[in-house]
C-alpha cells in the first residue's frame, strides 16, 4: 500500500525553466511533509519541508505548495539549473504523539534532468 | 563531524550468505532507521529504533534483523541473503520524536546478491 504517490517518475526541463513535482497522500494523520534531494551515489538530504498549517513555503528557488483539503503537495523549482539534476523524493511523517517515532513514508521518486 | 557513516559502501553476496551492515552516527541522535531503496519504489523502512534498547519492524522487515548496539550504532543483518535483497540500503538518524524533525542519511550500501 503506497501511502504517498509521487509523479512524474522522470522530468526533463531546460535551464531556466520551472520544475514541478507532485505528491498525494492518503493518511490524514501525516503532519510533516519534507522533500529530499539525492545526488548519484549519495544519501538523500533534506531540501525543504512544510507543516499543514501553512499553504506555501519558499526557500530560495524552491517552493512547496500544500493543499490540505486535496491531500496534495508539490515542489516547484524556479529557474532550474543543471546542478539541480538529481532524484527528488517527497515524504510524509506523523510527527506529534503516537508511536510513529518519526517514520518517513516516501514517494517513489522523480529523476529530474535539467539541460543546459 | 561525520554525521551518519555506513560500512561497507559496496558488497556482493552469494545467495544464502550472511552479512551485517554497520551504521554509526555522531550527532547524539536518539532514533535510527534502516531503509532500502529500489527503482520506482522510493525508500521503504525496514526497521527502526526509537531509542537505545528498542527496535521495531517497519514496512519490509522480512529477511532482516537489527541490533541497536548503543546510542551511536545500529546494525542490519541479513541471515540468508536472497536475490530479492539486492538493493541500496540507507541508514538514517534523527534527534527524536517531536524534536528537530530532520532525518540525516548515510551515503548508502549497495548490495548485490547473486
Interface residues (C-beta under 8 A of the other chain):
Chain A: X4 X6 X9 X32 X34 X36 X41 X42 X43 X44 X45 X46 X49 X89 X93 X95 X96 X97 X100 X101 X102 X103 X104 X105 X106 X107 X108 X109
Chain B: X4 X31 X33 X35 X40 X41 X42 X43 X44 X45 X48 X50 X56 X58 X90 X92 X94 X96 X97 X98 X101 X102 X103 X105 X106 X107 X108
